[in-house]
């Protein structure tokens, strides 16, 4: 793990800093490379979404998060990712896709007792086309993001 960054105190009192996740797409899947913000940079490498993979495979992924209090990236926890399907269909505004469906479960926030299932739809070699967070208690969709459009160059 490599960390570069400025002093968080230089950003206090200003608008929230911008931050972004760094990922890499390889023949093995999607790797989390780290995060970058106005105040901190964290470089690491962890495979998040494996492919090729077989339905039922699962693996542990150490996650990272960004603290709006300290304005730094940090290791958050370890989640167990599972491959649920290699042929899941999802309809998005950009079209219909056949995807690998990955899932992990966690509480949506430290102060929330509920557990959500996070479902990620990825097209191998292309990337994420949809994501849902579904409450385990009542099966309602709590968050969703779908591919709106794309361009092939």
C-alpha positions as CSV (number, residue, x, y, z in Angstrom):
1,X,0.0,0.0,0.0
2,X,1.4,3.4,-1.0
3,X,0.0,6.6,0.5
4,X,0.6,10.1,-0.8
5,X,-1.3,13.2,0.4
6,X,-1.4,16.6,1.9
7,X,-2.5,17.7,5.3
8,X,-6.3,17.3,6.0
9,X,-6.3,20.5,8.0
10,X,-5.7,22.5,4.8
11,X,-9.2,21.5,3.6
12,X,-11.2,22.0,6.8
13,X,-14.0,24.5,6.4
14,X,-14.1,24.2,2.6
15,X,-16.6,22.3,0.5
16,X,-16.3,18.5,0.7
17,X,-13.3,17.3,-1.3
18,X,-13.6,15.5,-4.5
19,X,-12.5,11.9,-4.4
20,X,-12.5,9.0,-6.9
21,X,-11.9,5.3,-6.9
22,X,-9.2,3.9,-9.2
23,X,-9.9,0.5,-10.9
24,X,-8.2,-1.5,-13.6
25,X,-9.8,-4.0,-16.0
26,X,-7.6,-7.0,-16.8
27,X,-8.1,-10.5,-18.2
28,X,-8.5,-11.7,-14.5
29,X,-11.3,-9.2,-13.7
30,X,-11.7,-5.8,-12.1
31,X,-9.0,-4.7,-9.7
32,X,-9.4,-2.0,-7.1
33,X,-6.2,0.1,-7.4
34,X,-7.0,2.6,-4.7
35,X,-8.4,6.1,-4.4
36,X,-7.4,9.7,-5.1
37,X,-8.7,12.9,-3.6
38,X,-7.7,16.6,-3.1
39,X,-6.2,15.6,0.3
40,X,-5.0,12.0,0.0
41,X,-4.0,9.2,-2.3
42,X,-4.1,5.5,-1.5
43,X,-2.6,3.0,-3.9
44,X,-3.1,-0.7,-3.4
45,X,-4.2,-3.6,-5.6
46,X,-7.0,-6.0,-4.8
47,X,-9.1,-8.0,-7.1
48,X,-12.8,-7.2,-6.6
49,X,-14.6,-9.0,-9.4
50,X,-13.0,-12.1,-10.8
51,X,-13.5,-13.6,-14.2
52,X,-13.4,-16.0,-15.6
53,X,-15.0,-17.6,-12.5
54,X,-17.6,-20.3,-11.8
55,X,-21.0,-19.8,-10.3
56,X,-20.7,-20.3,-6.5
57,X,-17.1,-19.1,-6.3
58,X,-16.6,-16.7,-3.4
59,X,-13.5,-14.8,-2.2
60,X,-12.7,-12.2,0.4
61,X,-12.1,-8.6,-0.6
62,X,-10.5,-6.0,1.8
63,X,-12.4,-2.8,1.1
64,X,-11.3,0.8,1.5
65,X,-13.3,3.9,2.2
66,X,-12.8,7.7,2.3
67,X,-13.4,9.6,5.6
68,X,-15.0,13.0,5.2
69,X,-13.9,13.7,8.8
70,X,-10.2,13.0,8.5
71,X,-10.1,13.5,4.7
72,X,-8.1,10.3,4.2
73,X,-8.6,6.9,2.7
74,X,-8.6,3.9,5.1
75,X,-9.0,0.1,5.1
76,X,-12.6,-0.5,6.1
77,X,-13.5,-4.1,6.3
78,X,-13.4,-7.4,4.5
79,X,-16.4,-8.6,2.5
80,X,-17.1,-11.9,0.9
81,X,-18.0,-11.5,-2.8
82,X,-19.8,-14.3,-4.6
83,X,-20.4,-15.0,-8.2
84,X,-24.2,-15.7,-8.6
85,X,-24.5,-16.0,-12.3
86,X,-22.4,-15.9,-15.5
87,X,-25.5,-15.3,-17.7
88,X,-27.6,-12.7,-15.8
89,X,-29.7,-10.4,-18.0
90,X,-30.2,-6.8,-17.1
91,X,-32.0,-4.0,-19.0
92,X,-30.6,-0.6,-18.8
93,X,-31.3,2.7,-20.7
94,X,-28.3,1.8,-22.9
95,X,-29.7,-1.6,-23.8
96,X,-29.9,-5.2,-22.6
97,X,-26.8,-7.0,-21.5
98,X,-25.8,-10.5,-20.5
99,X,-23.6,-10.2,-17.4
100,X,-21.7,-11.8,-14.6
101,X,-23.7,-11.2,-11.4
102,X,-21.7,-10.6,-8.2
103,X,-23.1,-10.2,-4.8
104,X,-21.9,-9.3,-1.3
105,X,-23.9,-8.3,1.9
106,X,-23.2,-5.6,4.5
107,X,-24.8,-2.9,6.6
108,X,-25.3,0.3,4.6
109,X,-23.7,2.4,7.5
110,X,-22.0,1.7,10.8
111,X,-25.0,3.0,12.8
112,X,-27.6,1.0,10.8
113,X,-28.6,-2.5,11.9
114,X,-30.2,-3.5,8.6
115,X,-28.2,-5.6,6.1
116,X,-28.4,-5.0,2.3
117,X,-27.4,-7.3,-0.5
118,X,-25.3,-5.5,-3.1
119,X,-25.7,-6.9,-6.6
120,X,-23.2,-5.8,-9.4
121,X,-23.8,-6.7,-13.0
122,X,-20.5,-6.7,-15.1
123,X,-19.8,-7.6,-18.7
124,X,-16.4,-9.3,-18.8
125,X,-13.9,-7.2,-20.6
126,X,-16.2,-4.2,-20.6
127,X,-17.2,-3.3,-17.0
128,X,-20.1,-2.4,-14.8
129,X,-23.5,-1.9,-16.4
130,X,-25.7,-2.0,-13.3
131,X,-25.9,-2.2,-9.6
132,X,-28.6,-2.6,-7.0
133,X,-28.7,-2.5,-3.2
134,X,-31.6,-4.6,-1.8
135,X,-32.8,-4.8,1.8
136,X,-32.6,-8.3,3.2
137,X,-35.6,-7.6,5.5
138,X,-38.2,-6.6,2.9
139,X,-36.5,-7.0,-0.5
140,X,-37.0,-3.4,-1.4
141,X,-34.4,-1.7,-3.7
142,X,-32.6,0.9,-1.6
143,X,-30.1,2.1,-4.3
144,X,-29.7,1.5,-8.0
145,X,-27.5,2.6,-10.8
146,X,-27.8,1.6,-14.5
147,X,-25.7,2.3,-17.5
148,X,-27.3,5.2,-19.4
149,X,-25.2,5.2,-22.5
150,X,-21.8,4.2,-23.8
151,X,-19.5,4.7,-26.7
152,X,-17.1,2.2,-28.3
153,X,-14.0,3.8,-29.7
